[in-house]
């Protein structure tokens, strides 16, 4: 199908459905023109690859050169039209993709307050789960997840610091991949933490996620963490195999069960499905994540204070007045629309943190990486002889509650997030019509293996069901 027609169809779908979902913050006014040019290329015999002419939504904390602001959901950045592509966007564009627009998100990627409501931003309002409109889409890549689930775009890019790709992907019935930190550039992406931030694909199939990752991955001189990316990246779609589960051992993270009996029942069926495809399962019953989480908090708050100042310094001061975290705190305090539903306690805690040379920060950073990586995921894999860890990604979506904030249950996101290791979620079924995901977690740079494992499971089970925009669950 011609790219211009695809773009037109998705723009029509956005116009028809997004008023009920609030998944899209801005539509690219140049999308049709870009698609038309790519169609002309195709007609002339130049095809850039399998993504040529396909539209994509970009989470609105990632810069694009299109005439749209990068707001991170905040009114402080409502005029932040940067005129520049983040390198990851430039790579997708070079592969022939059309930036359709910007996706709503949890404001500031959910770092402003521990009492936040996922999917809400002052710019875009509340994003709603298309499987039940009174349910949370999870965050912070809420708009990316909802838009793809509801067919507003074939694919979207999210970002994750801890759970912000994998949770909304799982709760919206999608495939979501958080890559190894350093596989995808973070330049010109509104940051939280240079230790944990990464962008990744959110799609309806594993193959699509593999195609996007192949296009996105690569080294960026401006992001030192990506020094190994060119040597590590692969053709991830070419590596997919329906037989990938045969003869492999998987570590079952039982310590991530128990929060939702109905989710656990779906997980038990997934375990049977994995065994039916030839996998051997080894239970891991206990792991204490407490020390990891405490060290992570110190790292995130300290790095956010420094990293957000660096991003703000790169913006046009005529368009973005705040230049520091302290400026953002003052802006929020003076802007009632920003603090209507929750405060900025986490911003204030980050502002009170010390510098990136502070001994307490340096110790927390080293402890977090060691406990989550070598003494966490790596140790579990070594002791079980497994190639990957599997777990329920999280439970079904909770009801949106702007009064009390989110009602998080269990989640398998923290170990891979803090270690900087890859985490793939694939639809494993539904609980009362609400999607739940199966996580595949591996060591650093194991994206090709994880995607292939997820592909084999996906092809054997076909658990994804599209949403029907129900008002609620139950009577």
Order of alpha helices (4+ residues) and beta strands (2+ residues): alpha-beta-alpha-beta-alpha-beta-beta-beta-alpha-beta-alpha-beta-beta-alpha-alpha-beta-alpha-beta-alpha-alpha-alpha-alpha-alpha-beta-alpha-beta-beta-alpha
